[in-house]
Amino acid sequence: MLKLHTNLLLGAALLSGAALAQAPKSGANLNAPDAPPGKPLNQNLLPGEPPHPAPGSYGYDAKTGKFKMPEMTPDAYGAHPVEGSLPYLDQNTYAKNFKQEGFYPFVAGAGHSWQASFDWQGRRYLYDYETWHYNVFDITDPRDMKLVGKKNFDIKGGEHQFGPFTVKYNKSLGKMIAVQCYETPRYGVVWNKYGNPDQVKALRDRKMLRGFRMFEVTGPLWTDWKLLSETSLDPYHSAKDPVQQGSGCQDVPVYDGDKYLFVAGAPDDTFANTEYKTYLFAGGQMAFDVSNPSEPKRLSMWWAPGSRLGEEEEYKKNPRAGNKTSWMGARMPLFIPTPVEKGGKYGYAAMGGFGFYVIDISDPKAMKQVAHIDMPVSVTGTEGDNIDVSKVATTGMVYYSGYPMSEDCYEPFKDIYAIDVRDPLKPKIAYTLPRPVPDASAPFTDFCQRRGSFGPKRSGYAQIQPGTPSQRYMPYSYYNAGMQMFDLKDPAKPVIAGYFTPKMIGEIPVRDGQTQSIRALPNPVHSIFVEWDRNLVWVFSNHGMYVLSSELLGKPVTGLPK
């Protein structure tokens, strides 16, 4: 093992499982499973890729108990333990100002999943799902949740994939309407587009709807819904064409049950200026008129300058250009605090490596950019993914973040940036939220030691979570740090008011009464869903679903809110 001077950071060299196994186990960790050993780093980097950081430039400092993360790294999947990393998967659960109301060992996607809820005939239903599978639950009593439906999709056999969706009541129609998006795979078809034209061709030739469907919701089960329309984002092909251009519709659509729908995506193959190895498209933002859900009409599109073929001169101005690593363009639709139909004027766009944008959406037929911030470079990992806009009306602040993609902190830390948009024409970064620190009882002093990924994912989906968000508290899913809730009472001094950090791995039921663990270690907690109207936070882990309450949010509500 490489020995460094005691004043330098320790642990820049990858360690073997044998070397890590010397650390003691105790308490809940007496029988904890071993953590994976480190994998050799890929030394055959593509031209332009960030180099691996020099040994000693990052790692755990035993003297201070803190971990310094690298300034830049290439994509490096797999474990990267260093001296100070835990040799086992921590089985402790840590909580502050949160109480566990229930736990259910259901997992729709161990490393990623979406959620959606809606009320139907006096009951509340929750979908937990991925593109190939969903579970639907009756959560009217959160302490006695019941599985009421599930479905697996045979995508390889030709069945169309599932997709992220939202359900809203349309007052003018007197019906519940759902919008569901479909996007080309981000992983699994293209593993490295550079030098693998067969993979690129396979994705371009993929037969699927690259757009969205609209349904009339006629009950709690998706299989009963009435299909109203299918719309391709591709202007050159209809939804009936088996092969279409572009990415399709990225992530959960923005629909308030009224006239307008906002989605993200690349409508054709010219939106291609992105570095990411497994993805071909640089998505933009699109608006549709869906006042007649049976005949959606495209109104306008905005995209970040430099996104399209032919815009290379603009694209090359970005310091990420050519690094074969950065995601450029949309990953999610606009974040809109007030619907256009209710007087909303602005939407906020997280455009990956292109940065943060303020978009005037007051006329959806002519969306236009009014402001932009180049965000600090933070490669590797996702740099611009989520914006929490739930507090902008009262504070003038939105919260912008990406998320980590590497294990064991082998990438720069992903900050959550508070952006002051009180003057929407001149937004500015005001501060960053504090980095979570472990519970005092934990057998580690920095979350980088706990294994897996460490950093923010998302604060849920404000547009589809029921109720009115707290103007003081903001929970985030935080991977190996679980769920962290920020207190924004003093905007100049935000603090962490509470957290729930479950064990790193657990058993889930399988056939014949047997159990097994799903070793989705990078993402121990990958999602949250907040029921603001019932003061409940659902936490989705690689071993099940936790439902939590907190006195800070108020007394939990069972049954439907009155």
N, C-alpha and C positions, 0 to 999 in steps of 0.2 A: 504494500500500500504506500502511496506517496505521502511522505511526511513533510509538513509545511512548518514554517516558523510559527511560534505560538501567537505572534501578533497578527498573523494573516488569517484569513478565513479558512476553516477546516472543512474538508470534505468535498473538494472539487473533483475528485476522482470517483468514478463509479465503483461500488463495492459489490462483492459477491455475496450470495446468500449465506455462505459459511461465515464470512467476516461479520455480517450483521447479526447472526444468531447468538452472539455473546451477550446481548442486552437482556436483562432479567425480565421475567413476566410475573405479574402479581394480580390479585383480585380477580376481576372479571376477565382479565387477560391470561389467566393461568393456562387455559386451553385455547387461546386465540390462534387462528390459523396463521402460518407464516406469510409474510408479505413476499411478493415476487422479487427475485433478484434483478439486478440491472442488466440491460441488454447493451451489447456493443453499439456505439454510435455509428451512424452511417457516415463514412468518410468519402463516399462517392457523390459529392454534392454537385448539383447542376450549376452551370455558370450563372453568377448573380445571386445565388442563395447566400443568406447570412452564414458566416463561419461559426463553428462551435466556439463557445467562449473559452478562454484560456483557463487552465487549472489554477485555482487560487483567486480568481476574479469573482467568484460567487460561492455560496455554500453557508453552512451553519457555523456560527461563531460560538464556541462553548463558553467563552468568557462572558459574553453579553446575553446568551440564550436566544439570539435572534438570527434569522436567516436572510442573507442578502441574495436577491434573485438576479439572474444575469441581465445585462443590458439589452442583449439581442441573441436570438438563437434561430437555427433552422427548424423546420418541422422535425420532430423526433418522437415518434410514437413509442409507447412502452414505458417501463419503469426506469427511473434514474436516481436510485438511492445514493446518498453520500454519507460520509461520517456524520452521525447524529440522527440519521433517519431511523424510524422504528423498524425493527426486523419482523414485526407481526402486525396484524390488522386489528387495531384498537377496538375492543368490544364494549367499551364504556359508552354511556349516554350522558350528556351534560345539558343542564337546563338552567336558565335564569329568567324569572318572571313569565314562565310558560308552564302550563300544566297539560299533561297528556290525557285527552278525553277518550281516545280510542286508538287502536292499531289493527290494521287489516293486511294480511300477507298476500296482497294481490300486486302483481307487477305487469304492467302493459308493455313498458319499455324500460329495461334496466338502466340504460345510460341516457335516455331521452324519452319524454312523452309529453303530450298535450292534454289539456283538460278543458271541459266546457260543461256548463250547468244550465238548467232551465226548470221552471215550475210547470207542472201539468196536473190539472184536476186535483189540486190540494196536496200534491206531493212534489218534492224536489229531487231531481235526477242529476247525476254527475257522470260524465264520460271521461275515462282515462284511456288514452289511445296512442297508437303509433300508426304508420302507414299500412302495416300488415295485420293489425289486430286492435280490437277495442273491448273494453269491459264497461258496462253501464250499471250504475248502482242507484238504489233508492237511498238517499241520505237525509230523508226527512227527519229521522232521529239519528244524529251523527254518532251517538253512542251505540247504535244497533244498526249499522249499515247492512244493506242486503244486496247481493248480486242479483240483478234481474235480467241480464242479457249479456251475451258476448258473441263475438264473431271473429274468425280467422279468415284472411284473404289469401287465396292461392295466386299470388302475383306471378310467380314463375310459370304457373299453368295457364296464364292468360287473363285471370280475373283482375279487374281494375283496382288499383290501390285505393285505400281510404285517404283522407286528407284533413288538415286542420279546418275547423268550422266554428261558426257562431250561430246562435239562435236568438231571434228577437221577435217581439210582438209588433205587428204592423197594424196600427190603429185604423188607417184608411181602408185596409182590406179586412180587418177583423180576424186576422189569421196569424198564427205563429209561422215565421219564415226562417229558414236556415240557408246559409251560404257556405259552401265547402270548396276549398282550394285544392289544386293538384299541381305538383311540381316535379320536375325530373329529379332523380335521386342525386343527392349531394355526395354520396359514397356508394361503393359497391359495384358500379358499372365502370366508371373511370377511376383508376387508382393513380395514374400519372399521365396527364394529357400530353406531356412533353416527350415526344419520341414514341408514342403509342397510338398511331392513327386508327388502329382497329378498335380500341376502346372508345375513341371519340366518335367513330362511325356508329358503333353500337348504341351510343346514347342518342345521337341524332336520328337514328332509324327506329328508336323505341316507339312502339305503338301505345299511345295514351292521350287522354285529354289534357292539354296544357292550358289550363284555365280554371273555370269554376262552374259549379252547378248550383242551382237554386231549388229548394224543396219547400213544399207545404208540410209543416210538422203536424202529424195526425196522431201522435202518441209518443211514448217514451222511447220506443225502439226505432232505430234508423231504418231497419228493413221494412217498416210500415209507411215511411214517409212517401209523399207524392212528388215525383220529379216534375218540376215546372220548366226548366230550361238548362241547356248546356252552352257555355260560351268559351271559345278559345281566345286567348290573348293574341294569337297569331293573326295579323291582318290579311295574310295570304292564304290561309287555310281555315276551313270551318271546323266546328266541333265534330262534324261527321267524318272528316278525313282522318284515317288511322294514324298517319304520321304528320306532325306539325312542327313548326320551328319554335325556337326560344325555350325558356326555362319553365314556362307555366307560371302558376300563381304561388308566390312565396309566403308561407306561414299563414297565420290566422287573419282572415279578411276583416276589414273595418266596416261594420254595418250597424246602424242604429235603429233599424226597423222602419226607415222612412224612404226618402227618395234616392239617396246617394250611397254608392259603394266605392271603397278605396282598396286597391290591391297593389302589391309589388310584384315585379317580374320583368323579364326580358321578352318582348313580344316576338323578336326574330333573332336570327343568328348573327346579326351585325353588332349586337350588344355583347361584345366579346372581350373587352379590355379588362381582364382580371388575371391576377397571378396564380391564384389558388390551383393546386395541381389536380384536384378531383372535380372541379367545376368549370363549366365552359362559358358562363354568362355573367354580365354585369347588369343587374336588374335596376329598373327605374320605378317610378310611382305612377299609377294610373287611376283615373276616376271614371265611373260608370253611372248612368242613370238607370236605376232598377225600380222606378215607380211602378212599372209593369214587370214583375219578376219573370214572366214568361217571355219577355223580349228585352233583355238588357241592352243598353246602348252605350258604346264607348264615347266618352266626352273629350278627354285630353290626357296627355302624358307629359311628365317631366322626368329628366334624368340628369345625373351629375355630369358636367362637362368632362369629356375625355372617355366616356363609357363606350362609345361606338367605334367601330372600324372607320377610319377616316379622320378620327379625332386624336391621332397619336401625338401630335405636337402638344396638345393640352395635357394628354395623359403623361407624357414624359416629364412634365413639371413636378409630378408627385415623387417624393423621395423613395417611394416603394416600387416604382416602375422597374421591372426587370428582376425583382427579387424571388420570383417563382414561389412565393409563400403567401402573400397578403390576399385576403378577400377584398375585392373592390366592387362597390355597388351595394344595392339593397339586400338585406336578409329578411326584413320585415316591412309591412306597409307603414304608411305615415302614422305617427302618434298624434291623435287629435283630441285635445281636451274638451272641446265643445263642438258638437255636430254643426255642420253648415246650416242645416234646417233650423237650428236654434240660435243662429247668429254667430257661430264660430267663424273665425277669419283665418287662423293659422294652423298648419300642421307642421310637425317636426320630423325630420328624416335622419335616421342613422344609416349612413351609406358606406359602412366598412372603412377601408383605407382612404376613401374620398372625404370622410369627415362628417360634420354636423351641418345641417341646413335648416333654414326657416323657409317654409313654402306658403305663399298666399293661396288659400283654397276657397276664398269667398265666392269666386266664380269657378265652379268645377269644370266648366268648359274651357277654361284658360288658366290652369295652374301656373304659377310663376315663382321663381326663386327670388327671395328678398334679402337673404343674409346667409353667410357661410363662415364656419370656423375650421381651419386645418387643425386637427387634433394631434397631440403628441404621438410620435411613432412608438409602437409597442409590439414588436415582432419577435417571436411568433405568437400564435393565438388569434382570436377574433377581436378586432379593434373597435368596431362600431356596430352594435347589434340592437341594444334596447334603450329606450328612453321612457322614463317614468314622468308622465305629465299630470299626475293626479293632484299636484299641489300648486300648479302654475297660477291658477286663478287667485289664490290667496297669498302666495309668496313671490310670484314672478320667477320661480326657479323650476327648471326641469333637470332631470338626473340621467346622465348619458353614460353608457358603459359597454364594454365588450366582455369577453369571457375567455378563460384559459382553455388551451387545447392539449397541453402537455402535462405529464405526471411529475410529481416531486419538485414542483416549482422550477422546472427547466424552461423558463421563459420569463419575460418581464411581468411584474405584478400588474393586474388589470384594475386600475382605479375606477371608482364611480365619480364622475365629474358633475358638480353642481354648476349649471350654466344659467346665468342671469339673462332672462329674455324680457325684462320689463320694457326695454326698448327693443322690439323685435327686429328692427333694422340694424341694431348694433349689439348683438349678443356677446357675452364675454364669460370666460371661465371664472367662477367665483372662488371655488375651493374644491377639495376632494373629501369624500367621506372617509372616516377612520378605518384603518386596516384591522380586522378582527384579531383578537388574541385569545389563546386557549383559556379554558377554565383553570383555576388554580389547582384543582385536583388532578389534572391531566398528567400523564407520564411524558409530556413533551412541553416545550415552552414556545414553540412556533408551529403554526399549522403546516408549514412546509415539511415538518418532520413526520406528519401523520400519514403520509402516503396519499396516493391519488392526486387529483387536481385541487388547487386552492384558488378561489377567486369568485367573483359574483357571476351568476347566470342571469336571472331576471327577477323582477318584482311581481311576477304573475302577469296577467293580462288585464289592465285596468278597464279596458273597453268591454270585457265580457264578465268580469267578476261582479257578483250581485252586491248592491248596496252602494253607499257613499263612502269613498276612502277617507280614512283619518287624515286630517291636515297636519298632524304631528308625527305620527309613526309610519315607518315605511319598511316592511319586511322584504328580504331578498333571499332567494335560494343561493347557497354559497358553497356547493360541492362538499369538500371534506370538512368544512366548517358548519355544515348543516343549514339551518335557517337563522339568519341574523336580522334583528330588527333595529333600525336606526331611529333615534329620537332627534327630531329637527326643530324642537321648541326654540332653541337659539341657533338660527341659521349660521352664525359665525363660529359656533362651537358644537357641531353635531357629535353625538355620542351614541354608543350602542347600548340600548336600554334592555334588551333581552335576546335570548337565543335558545335554540333547541338543536343540539348536535348529536344525532343518533350514532349508534355503533357503525363501523365501517362496512360490515357485511353480515348477512343473516340467512336463515333457511326459509324457503317458501315451499308450500305443499305442491306435490306432483302426484302422479297416478298411484293408486293402490296404497294410499296412506303414507307414501314415502315423501321425503323432503330433499331439497337440494339447494345449494347456494349458487347465485348467479354472480360470477366474478367480474362485474362491471365496476372495477375499482376506481377508474378515473373520476367517476361521477356518483359518489355515494348519495348525495341529494342533488337532483337535477332540476327539480321544479317545485313551485308552490302554487296554491290556488287559495285566494282569500275570499271568504264570505263576509264582507264588511257588514252586511245586514244581520248577521248572526254572531259576529265577533269570533269567528273561527278561522284558523289557518291550517290548510291541508298541506302536508309535506310529503313529497313523493321520493322514495329512496330506492336503492337497488334491491331491497328486501321487503318492501311493503309501503303502506300508506298510513301516515300518522295524522290524527286530527287533534289540534291544539287549541287551547284557550289561554287568555292572558288578562289579568285584572287591568292591565294598562289599556286594553282595548274595550273592556267592559264585560259584563256577565254574559256567558255564552247562552245562545238561544237554541232550544230544541223545538222541533216543529217549524212551520213556516212563520216568518215574522208577521206581526199584525200591522 
